[in-house]
Amino acid sequence: MKKILKKSLLYLFLVISVYAIARFVDVLYGSYVFVERQPYMVMQTPNAVTFKWRTPKEEIGTLSYGLSSTTLDTKLSENAADKKHSLTLSNLKECTKYFYSLTSSSLKIDNTDRSFVTPCQNAELQKIWLIGDSGKRGKDQQSVYESMLTYIDNNLSQLDMWVLLGDNAYTSGTQKDYNEGFFEAYPELLKRFAPWAAMGNHDARRWAFYDIFDYPVNGENGGIKSGDERYYSLNNGNLHLVMLDSETADRAADGAMASWLKQDLEANTKPWVIVVFHTPPYTDGGHHSDSDYDSGGRLRDIRENFVPIFDAYGVDLVLSGHSHDYERSKLMIGHYGKSESFDAKKHLVQDVESCYTKALERTENSGTIYQVCGSSSKLDKADLKHPALPFSLQEMGSVILEITPTTLSSKFLSKDGKIADQFIIKKDNTPCRRSK
């Protein structure tokens, strides 16, 4: 009997050991395994952009570019051969369209219709596509994408920016997951836009995220230097965009991220401020912000420690994902507790459905709209009864933002192509039109 027990224990030990080793190898594999990858852009500013790609063999990468698709008369090459490539174009002119192509001896690169437009410091209109929890490759993901293309008449030149709200590659944010759920899902977008991506909880399971993306942590794009790739800001046209990490960064009220955020918002001069991170302060969808334990307390931490900062600096819009549904507030301030403490008379700046007004200059406690869009490839069963989020839908879709110097409009575009929710914020000293 003792021999049988010893053999059983030894067998159990071996099984556990093999499993542990397999998990360890999986973590390393998922984060560091080499995968081939078509060229894509990161770190775009009005005067520069970086291209990254991966080839099966070591080689010196070469990029050709110019102001015409038929005249790519300027070339830039790497200094040394490698499989992982990175080339930065600098001294570009703002608000200018460039065409480009890349050459490789070991990777067949699709150079069809490769172009980009450098951001304009002064823009009359900006159109931004936002997707959240978009990394599950499949029919639903592509339907959401196609509904956006239909909305813009299949003309990608209508878009100015592309923002991702986290969980950009399921299931675990590995290099392979990113190829399948991101790079292979949006090839035409990746030829033209440098995506600005927040880290989600699934992205945080591996380290591939920070290998794939590069960020302006030294203030290269107009924001205050953060020195930390987990949070940064950038200016684009009339927009000051702040990207935070709700998953791995310190969420304390006196932590480094909060301290940097205050400095950055204080220094901002752009008329519109949007803050993006993955885990929302308010939700009653696939996750529940009333729970102190949901998502390890991250929803509570953001609400208690960061919403007061948004109030103090008059942030216009906060966008998150995480709950696989759509939820939206009215213009609100001062709600730092659970849903039962929400009081419309106390917490709503303007208790209206879809048109809000604010002063053009930054004003403390001027109100913020909170928007959850986590249904760009997945959908949860949800109660959707949070009193601060009266516009809530169990529908898949994405968000289209349109920004002028004095207006910000948002449309939630369902995967079926209908505008299921919309609102506008006006800073032009004109009142909202009241429906009869």
N, C-alpha and C positions, 0 to 999 in steps of 0.2 A: 504493500500500500504506500509506503514511504517513497519507494522508487518511482511509482506512478505519479505521486504528488510532485516529486522533484522534476520529473520529465515534463509534467504539465506546466510547472512554474517556469522551467527553462524555456519551454515553447512559447509561453505568454511573454516572457522577457524578450525573446527573439522577435516576436511579432511587433511588440511595442517599439523595439529598437529600429526595426526595419521601417515602421511607419514614421518614426521621428526623423530618421535619416531621409526618407522620401520627402517629407514635408520641408526639411531643411534644403534639400536639393531643389525642390519645387520653387521655394522662395528665391534661391539664387538663380535658378533657370528662368523663372518668370521675369526677373528684373534685369538680368544681364545676358540672357541668350541672344545671340546675334540673329537678326532678321533683316532681309532685304527690304528696302523702303524707297519709294519714289520721292523726288525732291519736294520739299514743302518750305514755307516761310515762317520765321519767328522774329520777334524783336523789331517790328516795323516802327519807324519813326518818320517824320516828314522828310528826313534827309538820308535815311539808311534802312537796310533790311538784310537779314541773314537767311541763307538757304542751308538746309540740312538734308542729307540723304545717306543711304547705305548701299554699298555694292558688294557682291559676293566675293570679289577679289580686291586686293590692295591695288590702288591706282591713284593717279593724280587727277583730281576733278577740275573741269574747266567750265566756266559759265560765260555765255555770250549775251550781250544785251544792247538795246538801242531804243530809239524813239519810234521805230517802225518795225512791223513784223518781218519785213523784207530787208531791213538794214540793221542787223545785229552786229555793229561794227566795233564794239568794245569788248575785249576779252579779259577775264580774270581767272587765274589758275592757282591751285593750292601749291604750297612749298614742298610738301612731302606726300608720298603715297600712303593711303590708308583705306580701310573699309568704311569707316565712319567719317563722313565728310561735312565740312562747314565752311561756307564762304560768305563774307559780308561785303555788300556793296555800300559804299559811302559817297558823300558829296553829291547826293541826288537832289533834284529840285522838288520842292513841295508841290502838291496838287498837280502832279504830272504823271501821265501814263507811260510805262515802260514795257517793252516786250523782251522776252528772254528765252534761252534754251540752255540745256546742259548736255554734256557729252560723257559717255562712259563706254569702256571697252568690255565690261563684264555684266552690265545691267542694261536691259532694254528700257530706255526712258521714253515716256510719252510726252513729247514736246508740243503736242497740239494745243493751240490757243493758250499758251502761257503768257500771262501779262499781269501787271499790278499797277495800282494808282497810289502814289504817295499821299498821305493825309494832307488835307487843306487846313491851315490854321484858322482861316475865316471861311466858314461854310454856310451857304444859304439853307441847305437841307442835308441831313444825314439819315440814312436808313440802316438800321442794325438788326441782324437776325440773332435771336437768343434761343438756345436749346438747353434743356436740363435733363439729366439722367438719360442721355441719348445713346449710350454705348451698347445697347443690345441689338446686334445686327439682325435684320429680318424685315418682313413685309411692313410692319407697323412703323418702324424707323424710317423706311423709305417713303411711306405714305406721307409722313410728317414733312419730310424733305421736299417731296413733290408738290405738296400743297403750297409750300413757300414759293417754289419755282413758278407755279401757276399764278400766284399773287403778284409776282414781279414780271409776269409775261415772259418767263424763261430768259430774262435778260439780267445776268449777274452783274452787269455794270451799274444796275440800280442800287446795289448794296454797297455800303461803305465799311461796315465792320461785321465781325462774326464773334460772338461771345458764347462760351460754354459754362454751364452752371454746376459742373461736377458730375462724377460717375460717368465719365466720358468713354469708358471701355469696361464692359462686363466680361467675366465675373470678378476678376481680381486685378485689373489694371496692369497686366503683364505686357511685355513687348508684343507677344502674339495677339493678345486681346486687343491692343491698340491698332494693330494692323487690320484685324477683322472688323472691329466695331467702330473705327474712326477713319483710318487712312483709306481703306478699301470702300468705305461707305460714302465718302464725300470727295472723290478724286478731283472733280472740276472746281469745287470751292477751294481746295488746297492748292490749286495752281495759281489762284488769284488773291487769296487773303491769308494774312497771318492770324491764326485764331488766338483769342485771349481766353484761356481756360482756367477755371477754378478747380481746386482739388476736391474730389468727393471722397466719401468713406471707402468706396470700392477702389478708387485710385490709390488711396493711402495704404492698401494692403501690400503694395510692392513699391519699388523705388524707380520704376520706369518713367513715371510722370516727370520727374526733374531731369531725366536724361533726354526726354523728348522735347520739352519746352525750355526756352530761355526767356528771361524777363528783365525789364529795365529797373533793376534794383538800385542802380546808382543815379537815378533821376534822368536817364537818357531821353525820356519821352515827356518831360515837363513836370513830373511829380517830385515830391520830396524824396531824397535818397532813403531807402529803407535798409539797405545792406543785407536783406534777408529775402531769399527767393520765395518765401511763403506768403509774402504780402508786398504789394507795390501799387503804384498808381501811374496814370498816363493821361495826357491831354490829346484830344482828337477833335478838331473843329470847335464846336461850342460845348463839348462834353469833357468833364473831369471824371474819369472812370477809376474807381478804387477796387482792387481785387484783394480780398482777405482770405485767410485759411482758417476755416472753422473746425478743421479736423485735427491738425497736429500742432498748430502754434499755441502759445500761451494765451488763454482767453480771460485772464484776470483783468479786473478794471484798472489796475496799476501796472499791468504787464507791458512788455516791449511793443507788442502789436497795437495795443490801445494807445500808448504814449505816442507812437509814430503816427497813428491815425489822426490824433488831435492836431499834431504839427502840420500834417499834410492838408487837412481840411482848413486850417487857419490860413495857410499860404495860398489856397486856391483862388483864382480870379475868373474862372470860367463860369458861365451863367447856370449850367446844369451839373448836378452831382449825382452820380449813380454809384451805389456800392453793391458789389457782388460777392457772395460766398455761398457755400453749399447748404449748410444746415440752418433752416429758418427759425426765427424767434417765435413765430406764430404759425401753427398748423394743426389741423384735425383731420389729416389725411392718412396716408400709410404710416406716418409717425404722429406723435401727440406731444405738443409743446407743454401741456399741463403736467406731463410726467417728469419727475426729477431724474428718472433712470433711463428714459428713452435716449438712445444714442449716447450713452455715457454722460448725460447731463449737458451735452453741448447746446441743445436748444435753449435750455434755461440760462446757461452762461452767456450766450449771445444776447438774449433778451435783457437780462439784468445788468450786464456790464457794457454792452455796446449800443443798445438802443438809446440810452441817455446821451451818448456822444452824437448819434444821428440827430437827436432833438436839438442839442446845443449848437450844432453847426448847420441846421436847416437842410439836411440831406433830402433830396427830392424823391428818390426812388431806391428801394432796396429789393434786390432780386436774389432768389434762392431756388434750390431744387429739393432733393432728398425725399419728400413725399411725392409719390407718383400720381399726381393729379394737378389741378389748377386751382389756385386760391388767390383772392385779392382783397385788400382792405380799402377803406376810404382814406382821405387825408387825416392822419391821426398823430397824436403826441402823448407822451407820458405814461404809456401802459407798459409796466415792467413786471406785472404779476401774472397769475394764471387767468384763464378765461373768465372765471366767475367774478373777477374783480373788474372786468371791463365795463365801463359806463360811457355810453354814447355822449351824454351831456358833458362829461368831463374830458374824454379822450379824443373826441372828434373835433377837428378844426373846422371842417365843413361837412355837414351831414347830407351830402348829395351823391348821386349815383355815378356820374361819368364826366363832369366838368368841374375843375378846381382852379382857383386863382391864387397866385403868390406874388410877392414883390420881386422885382428883378434883382435887387441887392439881397445878399445873404442875410437872413433874419433868424434869430434864435426862436425855437418853438414855432416855426412856420408850418410844420407838418410834413409827414413822410407817408408815401404809399408803399405798402409791403405786398410783394407779388411772389407767389410760388409757382414755378413752372417745372415740374419734375416728371412730365408725362410725354417726353419726346421719343421714347421707345418702349416704355413700360407703363402699366396702369394698375393702381391698387383699388381694392374695395375700401371705401372710406365713409365715415359719417358726415364729414364736411359741415360741422355745426359750430365752429368757432365763431363767437359773436363779433369778433373784430374782422372777420373775413366773410362778409355777406355775399361776395361774388365768387362762388366756388362750384367747380364742375368736375365730374368724373369723366373727363374726356382727354384724349391724347392730342397733343399739338405743340405749338411753338409760339414765341412772341416776336412781333415786329414792332420796333420802336422807330418813330420818325421825329427828328429833332431839328428845330430852327433856332435862331437866337432867342426867341421869346415863347416858343411852344414846345411841349413834349407830349406826343401821343403814343399810346400803346394799344396794340390789337393782339388778342389771343386768337391765333389761327388754328382751328381744329384740323385734324388729319384729313377730314372730309372737305376742307377748303372753305368752311364758313367762319365768319368772324363771330366767335361765341361770347366775347367780352371785349370792351374797349373803354378807354378814358382819355382825357386830355388835361394837362396842367398848363395854364396860361400865365405868362409874366409880361403881358403886353398892355396892361392897364385897361383892358376891355373886359366887360362882364361876360359871363357865360350866357348863352341864349337859353331861356327857359322854354321847355316844351309846353304847348297849350293843353 
